[in-house]
Amino acid sequence: MRSAAFLYPWDVVGDPGAAARLAGLGVRQVTLAAAYHSTRALTPRHPRHRVVTARHAAVLYPPDAGRWAGRALRPYVQGWVPGADPFDEAARALADAGLEVHSWVVLAHNSRLGEEHPDAVVRNAYGDPYPWAPCIARPEIRAYLVDLAAEAAVRPGARGTELESCGWYGLAHPHAHDKTDGVPLSAAAQYLMSVCFCPVCAAGYAELGVPAAELRAAVVRALEPVWAGADGGPPGRAAGVPPVERGGEWAAVETLLGEECAGVLRAWRDRTARTLQRAAVAAVRDAAAGPFRVLLHADPAPHRCGANAGVDPADVLAHADGVVVPCTGDDRTRAEALAPFRGRPDGATVAANLTVVSGMGGRPGALAADAAHAASLGATELRLYHAGLASDGDLAAVQEALREIAGAPAG
């Protein structure tokens, strides 16, 4: 079973032993960040630092000045990794160690862009902007994301790409000093708080037969019991994280809004996400001008938002080469995530993404068993999140598990 590990360029740049150490784990591929959101990341083995603070969303290569000249929306350049092209430097080192490099591109998740262009972001039913969430219905955002996908994905040395956040982003967003978990939210409430009412989306709803004002009022009305504490979301859940069970989520939205209003939201948002995904994949393929594998980080529930954008399992594999699906957790979590992709076309990739960092809820000691279960559900590959963040103990457990997996019959 082919395995790949996620990595940041700053895990490799400045550490002469990083590439060989990663190759020694037993992975065949590295999915290396080329465009990424703001983060604060631990680097437990780097000889020069222990923490890297990526202050804003940025590309980790020099963007093409000609492509972006005169455009209001353009990629931000990073300033926290030394060198003119950290992606290229890291990719070369990893390839020299015998690893296949694929790019990792974060698209519709960019807080700096939202802060500088507040008219271009998701606005909820109360008018609150979400700076971290560009509205993917807006023409200028779509043009920016499609061009960013093409440029960031097809870097020298990359043999494929994985596109994250290629769809709607919403309320859920890990944020510094977050204070949003005082009122527990069900998955349905999360969805209603993620629906966009910017002018472009409002016009889209009206075209589908429901005036935006009527739809907004229905959403606000449906959310009123939430603020009184009657939503039924489990207390103590991490901020912005819906429960993993997908069954019944959409039915709950329909119950809260009524079928007509829910149907308009679903039609507009699904179409918007689907057409963006198709355009991004097509742009990457055009830029590659040759064999180049394009995968989407995806959730099989089309209404879901976030890094693993909701997709229609029957549609997404008609244009992408595969999906990377969040599978960390128990057997039920994996079954719900992977089962909808069972009818995939021949040759399509379904990669089970498993967290292997214990401190982030991962189970590196159970990796072999979790991988076997994922394979039994139709997964064809593994993604390991995240080799740069894991402790030495976690990586030792990963190495042992990958040896076990390599010695077992193919799943």
C-alpha positions in Angstrom: 0.0 0.0 0.0 1.6 3.2 -1.1 2.3 5.7 1.7 3.1 9.4 1.6 3.9 11.8 4.4 3.0 15.5 4.6 5.9 17.9 5.1 6.7 21.6 5.1 9.7 23.0 3.3 11.0 24.4 6.6 11.3 20.8 7.9 14.0 20.2 5.3 15.7 23.5 4.5 18.6 23.9 6.8 18.5 20.3 8.0 21.0 18.1 6.0 19.6 14.9 7.6 15.9 15.5 7.1 15.4 13.9 3.7 17.3 10.7 4.5 15.6 10.4 7.8 12.2 10.7 6.1 13.2 8.1 3.4 14.2 5.8 6.2 10.6 5.7 7.5 9.5 3.7 4.5 7.3 6.2 2.7 7.5 6.5 -1.1 6.2 10.0 -1.5 6.3 13.3 0.3 3.4 15.8 -0.1 5.3 19.1 0.3 3.6 22.4 1.0 3.9 24.9 -1.9 1.1 27.2 -0.8 0.0 27.2 2.8 -2.1 29.1 5.4 -0.8 30.8 8.5 0.4 28.5 11.2 2.8 28.0 14.1 4.6 24.7 13.7 6.9 22.7 16.0 10.1 21.4 14.3 11.3 18.9 16.9 14.4 17.7 15.1 15.7 20.7 13.2 19.2 21.7 14.1 18.5 25.5 13.8 15.0 26.0 15.3 12.2 24.5 17.2 9.3 26.6 16.2 8.4 28.2 12.9 5.8 30.9 12.7 4.2 31.4 9.3 2.6 34.8 9.9 0.2 34.7 7.0 -0.9 32.5 4.1 1.8 32.5 1.5 3.5 30.6 -1.4 6.8 28.9 -0.6 8.3 29.6 -4.0 8.8 32.8 -6.0 5.5 33.6 -7.7 5.4 34.4 -11.4 5.4 38.2 -11.6 4.0 38.2 -15.1 1.0 36.1 -14.1 0.0 38.4 -11.2 1.0 41.8 -12.6 -1.8 44.4 -12.1 -4.1 42.0 -10.1 -5.6 43.0 -6.8 -5.6 39.4 -5.6 -2.2 37.8 -5.8 -0.2 35.3 -3.7 1.7 36.6 -0.7 5.4 35.8 -0.5 6.8 34.1 2.6 9.6 35.5 4.7 10.2 32.9 7.4 12.2 30.2 5.5 15.6 31.3 4.2 16.3 31.1 0.5 14.7 32.3 -2.7 12.7 29.1 -3.3 12.3 26.9 -0.2 9.9 24.5 -2.0 12.5 23.8 -4.7 15.4 23.4 -2.2 13.4 21.0 -0.1 12.0 19.1 -3.2 15.6 18.6 -4.6 16.8 17.2 -1.3 13.9 14.8 -1.0 14.2 13.6 -4.6 17.9 13.0 -4.0 16.9 10.8 -1.1 14.8 8.7 -3.5 11.4 10.2 -2.6 8.7 11.2 -5.1 7.6 14.8 -4.4 4.0 16.0 -4.9 2.9 19.6 -4.1 0.5 20.4 -1.4 -1.6 23.5 -2.2 -4.1 25.2 0.2 -6.6 27.3 -1.7 -9.7 28.9 -0.2 -8.2 29.5 3.3 -6.4 32.8 3.6 -6.9 35.2 6.5 -4.6 37.9 5.2 -6.4 38.0 1.9 -9.7 38.4 3.8 -8.4 41.1 6.0 -7.1 43.1 3.0 -10.1 42.4 0.8 -13.1 42.2 3.2 -15.7 42.4 0.4 -14.4 39.1 -0.9 -15.1 36.8 2.1 -17.9 34.7 3.4 -20.5 36.7 5.3 -22.9 34.8 7.5 -26.6 35.5 8.0 -25.8 38.1 10.6 -23.5 40.0 8.3 -20.3 38.9 10.1 -17.3 38.5 7.8 -15.0 35.4 8.0 -11.6 36.8 6.9 -10.2 33.3 6.7 -12.8 32.1 4.2 -12.7 33.7 0.7 -16.1 33.3 -0.9 -15.7 30.9 -3.8 -18.8 32.2 -5.6 -17.1 35.6 -6.3 -15.6 35.8 -9.8 -12.4 37.5 -8.6 -11.8 34.8 -5.9 -12.5 32.0 -8.4 -10.0 33.4 -10.9 -7.4 33.9 -8.2 -7.8 30.3 -6.8 -7.7 28.7 -10.2 -4.5 30.5 -11.2 -3.0 29.8 -7.8 -3.8 26.1 -8.2 -2.1 25.9 -11.5 1.0 27.8 -10.4 1.6 26.3 -7.0 0.8 22.8 -8.0 3.1 22.5 -11.0 6.4 23.2 -9.4 9.7 21.9 -10.8 10.3 18.4 -9.5 6.7 17.8 -8.5 5.0 14.8 -10.1 1.5 15.5 -8.8 -0.4 17.7 -6.4 -3.0 17.6 -3.6 -5.4 20.5 -3.5 -6.7 21.3 0.0 -9.6 23.7 0.7 -10.8 23.5 -2.8 -14.4 24.4 -1.9 -16.3 26.2 0.8 -14.8 27.3 4.0 -17.1 28.3 6.9 -17.3 29.0 10.6 -14.9 26.2 11.7 -11.4 27.6 11.9 -8.7 27.1 14.6 -8.0 30.7 15.7 -5.6 32.3 18.1 -7.2 32.6 21.6 -10.5 31.2 20.2 -13.6 31.9 22.3 -16.3 30.3 20.0 -17.1 27.1 21.9 -19.3 28.6 24.7 -22.4 27.5 22.9 -22.2 24.0 21.5 -23.1 23.7 17.8 -24.4 20.7 16.0 -23.3 19.9 12.5 -26.5 21.5 11.2 -25.9 24.7 13.1 -22.3 24.7 11.9 -23.6 24.6 8.4 -26.1 27.4 8.9 -23.4 29.6 10.4 -21.2 28.9 7.3 -23.7 29.9 4.7 -22.6 33.0 2.8 -24.9 36.0 2.2 -22.5 38.2 0.3 -24.1 40.0 -2.7 -22.9 37.4 -5.2 -24.4 34.5 -3.1 -27.6 36.5 -2.5 -28.1 37.0 -6.2 -27.5 33.3 -6.7 -30.2 32.3 -4.2 -32.6 34.7 -5.9 -31.9 33.2 -9.3 -32.9 29.8 -7.8 -36.2 31.1 -6.6 -35.9 32.3 -3.0 -35.1 36.0 -2.2 -32.0 36.3 -0.2 -33.8 38.3 2.5 -36.3 35.5 3.0 -33.5 32.9 3.1 -31.5 34.9 5.6 -34.5 35.3 7.8 -35.1 31.6 7.8 -31.4 30.9 8.7 -31.5 33.4 11.6 -34.9 32.0 12.8 -33.5 28.5 12.7 -30.4 29.5 14.7 -32.4 31.3 17.5 -32.7 28.2 19.7 -29.0 27.6 19.4 -28.1 30.8 21.3 -30.5 29.7 24.0 -28.6 26.4 24.4 -31.2 24.2 22.8 -29.2 23.1 19.7 -28.2 19.7 21.2 -24.6 19.8 20.2 -22.4 17.9 22.7 -20.8 20.1 25.3 -17.0 20.3 25.5 -16.3 19.7 21.8 -13.3 21.5 20.4 -14.3 24.9 18.9 -15.6 24.7 15.4 -15.4 20.9 15.0 -18.7 19.2 14.0 -19.3 15.6 15.1 -17.9 13.0 12.8 -21.2 11.3 12.0 -22.5 12.4 8.6 -25.7 10.5 8.7 -28.7 12.8 9.4 -26.8 16.1 9.1 -28.5 17.3 6.0 -31.9 16.0 7.1 -31.4 18.2 10.2 -30.7 21.2 8.0 -33.9 20.5 6.1 -35.9 20.2 9.3 -34.6 23.5 10.5 -35.1 25.5 7.3 -37.7 23.6 5.3 -37.0 21.7 2.2 -37.4 24.6 -0.2 -34.9 26.9 1.5 -32.5 24.1 2.2 -32.7 23.0 -1.4 -31.8 26.4 -2.7 -28.8 26.6 -0.4 -27.7 23.1 -1.4 -28.1 23.7 -5.1 -26.2 27.0 -5.2 -23.4 25.9 -2.9 -22.9 22.5 -4.5 -22.8 23.9 -8.0 -20.4 26.6 -6.9 -18.0 24.2 -5.3 -18.2 21.6 -8.1 -17.5 24.0 -10.8 -14.5 25.5 -8.9 -13.1 22.0 -8.4 -13.4 21.2 -12.0 -11.8 24.5 -13.1 -8.9 24.1 -10.6 -8.2 20.5 -11.8 -8.3 21.5 -15.4 -6.0 24.4 -14.9 -3.5 22.2 -13.1 -3.6 19.7 -15.9 -3.1 22.4 -18.6 -0.2 23.8 -16.7 1.5 20.4 -16.3 1.2 19.6 -20.0 2.0 16.0 -19.3 1.2 13.2 -16.8 0.5 14.8 -13.5 -1.7 13.3 -10.7 -4.3 15.7 -9.2 -6.0 14.7 -5.9 -8.5 16.7 -3.8 -8.6 16.7 0.0 -12.3 15.8 0.3 -15.2 14.9 2.5 -17.9 12.7 1.0 -20.7 14.9 2.5 -21.1 17.6 -0.1 -22.5 20.1 2.4 -19.4 20.1 4.6 -16.9 23.0 4.6 -13.2 23.3 5.5 -9.8 21.9 4.5 -11.5 18.7 3.4 -14.1 20.3 1.2 -17.4 18.6 0.7 -17.6 16.8 -2.7 -20.1 14.6 -4.5 -18.4 11.2 -4.5 -20.1 10.3 -7.8 -18.9 13.4 -9.5 -15.4 14.3 -8.1 -13.6 11.2 -9.5 -14.9 12.0 -13.0 -12.4 14.9 -13.2 -9.8 14.4 -10.4 -7.5 11.5 -10.2 -8.4 10.8 -6.7 -9.2 12.0 -3.2 -7.5 12.3 0.1 -10.0 11.5 2.9 -9.8 12.3 6.6 -9.7 8.9 8.4 -8.3 9.5 11.8 -10.4 8.0 14.6 -12.3 4.8 15.2 -13.5 2.2 12.7 -16.9 4.0 12.3 -15.2 7.2 11.4 -13.2 5.5 8.6 -16.2 3.6 7.3 -18.3 6.8 7.0 -15.5 8.6 5.2 -14.5 5.9 2.8 -17.6 3.9 2.0 -19.1 6.6 -0.3 -16.1 6.2 -2.6 -16.4 2.4 -3.1 -17.8 2.8 -6.6 -14.7 4.7 -7.8 -13.6 4.4 -11.4 -10.8 2.0 -12.2 -7.4 3.6 -11.4 -8.8 6.3 -9.1 -6.9 6.9 -5.9 -8.6 6.9 -2.5 -6.0 7.9 0.1 -6.8 7.4 3.7 -5.4 10.4 5.7 -4.3 9.3 9.1 -2.8 11.6 11.8 0.4 10.1 13.2 1.1 12.8 15.8 0.1 11.6 19.2 -0.2 15.1 20.6 -2.7 16.0 17.8 -5.0 13.0 18.5 -3.2 10.6 16.2 -2.6 6.9 16.7 0.8 6.0 15.3 0.9 2.8 17.4 -2.3 1.6 15.7 -1.2 2.7 12.2 -0.9 -0.8 10.8 -4.3 -1.9 12.0 -5.9 1.4 10.9 -4.3 1.1 7.5 -5.6 -2.5 7.1 -9.1 -1.4 8.1 -8.9 1.5 5.6 -7.8 -0.9 2.8 -10.7 -3.2 3.6 -13.0 -0.2 3.0 -11.4 0.5 -0.4 -8.6 2.8 0.4 -5.7 2.4 -2.1 -3.1 4.6 -0.4 -2.1 6.2 2.9 -1.4 9.8 3.8 0.4 10.4 7.1 -0.1 13.7 8.8 2.5 15.0 9.6 6.1 13.8 9.5 7.6 17.2 10.4 5.4 17.6 13.5 5.7 14.1 14.9 8.0 13.2 17.8 10.8 10.7 17.5 8.7 8.2 19.3 5.8 8.7 16.9 8.1 8.3 13.9 9.6 5.1 15.3 6.0 3.7 15.5 5.3 4.8 12.0 8.5 3.2 10.7 7.6 -0.1 12.4 4.0 0.0 11.1 5.1 0.7 7.5 7.5 -2.2 7.7 4.5 -4.4 8.8 2.3 -3.0 6.0 5.0 -3.6 3.4 5.3 -7.2 4.4 1.6 -7.8 4.3 -0.5 -8.7 1.1 -1.7 -5.7 -0.8 -5.0 -4.3 0.4 
